[in-house]
Amino acid sequence: MRKVRDYDAELKALGDKARALKAKKVQQLGELVMATGADTLDAEVLAGALLHVIGEVQVAENREAWRSDGAAFFQRRGRKSGKGLSDNGQDAGETPAGGSQS
């Protein structure tokens, strides 16, 4: 005989996982803002700068320049702190999570 699936429990578990992933993403974005020094900007200035960048994302040469600058930033941060991301994605605030260190 088949075991009856508990759809409510599965749905709740998926919702919990989605909330946890969203919270982790928000934390990682906050760490990135702090690591780059952008936390010294007013929220309005930071939001305006991000909106301006989003408007220019379609220009391929800008995107590639930003990607290489970002990769260089994460490589510098990795050498500066002397360690990479830990297993749980947190590194005592030294290396912003969310970026890949290639």
C-alpha positions as a Markdown table, in Angstrom:
| # | Residue | x | y | z |
|---|---|---|---|---|
| 1 | Met | 0.0 | 0.0 | 0.0 |
| 2 | Arg | 1.2 | 3.5 | -0.9 |
| 3 | Lys | 2.1 | 6.0 | 1.8 |
| 4 | Val | -0.1 | 9.1 | 1.6 |
| 5 | Arg | 1.7 | 12.3 | 0.8 |
| 6 | Asp | 1.3 | 15.2 | 3.1 |
| 7 | Tyr | 1.0 | 18.0 | 0.6 |
| 8 | Asp | 0.5 | 20.6 | 3.3 |
| 9 | Ala | 3.7 | 19.7 | 5.0 |
| 10 | Glu | 5.6 | 19.7 | 1.7 |
| 11 | Leu | 4.2 | 23.1 | 0.8 |
| 12 | Lys | 5.1 | 24.5 | 4.2 |
| 13 | Ala | 8.6 | 23.1 | 3.9 |
| 14 | Leu | 9.0 | 24.7 | 0.4 |
| 15 | Gly | 7.7 | 28.0 | 1.7 |
| 16 | Asp | 10.2 | 27.8 | 4.7 |
| 17 | Lys | 13.0 | 27.1 | 2.3 |
| 18 | Ala | 12.1 | 30.0 | 0.0 |
| 19 | Arg | 12.0 | 32.3 | 3.0 |
| 20 | Ala | 15.4 | 31.1 | 4.2 |
| 21 | Leu | 16.9 | 31.6 | 0.7 |
| 22 | Lys | 15.4 | 35.1 | 0.5 |
| 23 | Ala | 16.8 | 36.0 | 3.9 |
| 24 | Lys | 20.2 | 34.7 | 2.9 |
| 25 | Lys | 20.2 | 36.7 | -0.3 |
| 26 | Val | 19.2 | 39.9 | 1.6 |
| 27 | Gln | 22.0 | 39.3 | 4.1 |
| 28 | Gln | 24.5 | 38.7 | 1.3 |
| 29 | Leu | 23.5 | 41.9 | -0.5 |
| 30 | Gly | 23.9 | 43.8 | 2.8 |
| 31 | Glu | 27.4 | 42.3 | 3.3 |
| 32 | Leu | 28.3 | 43.3 | -0.3 |
| 33 | Val | 27.1 | 46.8 | 0.2 |
| 34 | Met | 29.2 | 47.1 | 3.4 |
| 35 | Ala | 32.3 | 45.4 | 1.9 |
| 36 | Thr | 32.3 | 47.9 | -1.0 |
| 37 | Gly | 31.9 | 50.9 | 1.3 |
| 38 | Ala | 28.6 | 51.8 | -0.2 |
| 39 | Asp | 27.0 | 51.7 | 3.2 |
| 40 | Thr | 28.4 | 55.2 | 3.7 |
| 41 | Leu | 26.1 | 56.5 | 1.0 |
| 42 | Asp | 22.5 | 57.8 | 1.7 |
| 43 | Ala | 19.9 | 55.2 | 0.8 |
| 44 | Glu | 18.6 | 57.6 | -1.9 |
| 45 | Val | 22.0 | 58.0 | -3.5 |
| 46 | Leu | 22.7 | 54.3 | -3.5 |
| 47 | Ala | 19.2 | 53.5 | -5.0 |
| 48 | Gly | 19.7 | 56.2 | -7.7 |
| 49 | Ala | 23.1 | 54.8 | -8.5 |
| 50 | Leu | 21.8 | 51.2 | -8.8 |
| 51 | Leu | 18.9 | 52.4 | -11.0 |
| 52 | His | 21.3 | 54.2 | -13.2 |
| 53 | Val | 23.5 | 51.1 | -13.6 |
| 54 | Ile | 20.4 | 49.0 | -14.4 |
| 55 | Gly | 19.6 | 51.4 | -17.2 |
| 56 | Glu | 23.0 | 50.9 | -18.7 |
| 57 | Val | 23.2 | 47.1 | -18.2 |
| 58 | Gln | 22.2 | 46.5 | -21.9 |
| 59 | Val | 25.5 | 48.0 | -23.1 |
| 60 | Ala | 27.7 | 44.9 | -23.3 |
| 61 | Glu | 31.0 | 46.7 | -22.9 |
| 62 | Asn | 29.9 | 48.3 | -19.7 |
| 63 | Arg | 28.7 | 44.9 | -18.3 |
| 64 | Glu | 32.0 | 43.2 | -19.1 |
| 65 | Ala | 34.0 | 46.1 | -17.5 |
| 66 | Trp | 31.8 | 45.8 | -14.4 |
| 67 | Arg | 32.2 | 42.1 | -14.3 |
| 68 | Ser | 36.0 | 42.3 | -14.5 |
| 69 | Asp | 36.0 | 45.0 | -11.8 |
| 70 | Gly | 33.8 | 42.9 | -9.6 |
| 71 | Ala | 36.0 | 39.8 | -10.1 |
| 72 | Ala | 39.1 | 41.9 | -9.2 |
| 73 | Phe | 37.3 | 43.2 | -6.1 |
| 74 | Phe | 36.5 | 39.7 | -4.9 |
| 75 | Gln | 40.0 | 38.4 | -5.6 |
| 76 | Arg | 41.5 | 41.3 | -3.6 |
| 77 | Arg | 39.1 | 40.7 | -0.7 |
| 78 | Gly | 40.0 | 37.0 | -0.8 |
| 79 | Arg | 43.7 | 37.7 | -0.6 |
| 80 | Lys | 43.2 | 40.5 | 2.0 |
| 81 | Ser | 41.3 | 38.3 | 4.4 |
| 82 | Gly | 43.5 | 35.3 | 3.7 |
| 83 | Lys | 40.5 | 32.9 | 3.5 |
| 84 | Gly | 37.6 | 32.1 | 1.3 |
| 85 | Leu | 34.0 | 31.6 | 2.1 |
| 86 | Ser | 33.2 | 29.1 | 4.8 |
| 87 | Asp | 30.9 | 26.2 | 4.2 |
| 88 | Asn | 27.8 | 28.1 | 5.5 |
| 89 | Gly | 28.6 | 31.1 | 3.3 |
| 90 | Gln | 29.5 | 33.4 | 6.2 |
| 91 | Asp | 33.0 | 34.6 | 6.8 |
| 92 | Ala | 32.6 | 36.9 | 9.8 |
| 93 | Gly | 31.9 | 39.7 | 7.4 |
| 94 | Glu | 35.3 | 39.7 | 5.8 |
| 95 | Thr | 34.3 | 38.4 | 2.4 |
| 96 | Pro | 30.9 | 39.3 | 1.0 |
| 97 | Ala | 28.9 | 36.2 | 0.1 |
| 98 | Gly | 27.1 | 35.9 | -3.1 |
| 99 | Gly | 30.1 | 36.4 | -5.4 |
| 100 | Ser | 32.1 | 33.7 | -6.9 |
| 101 | Gln | 35.8 | 33.6 | -6.4 |
| 102 | Ser | 37.3 | 32.3 | -9.6 |
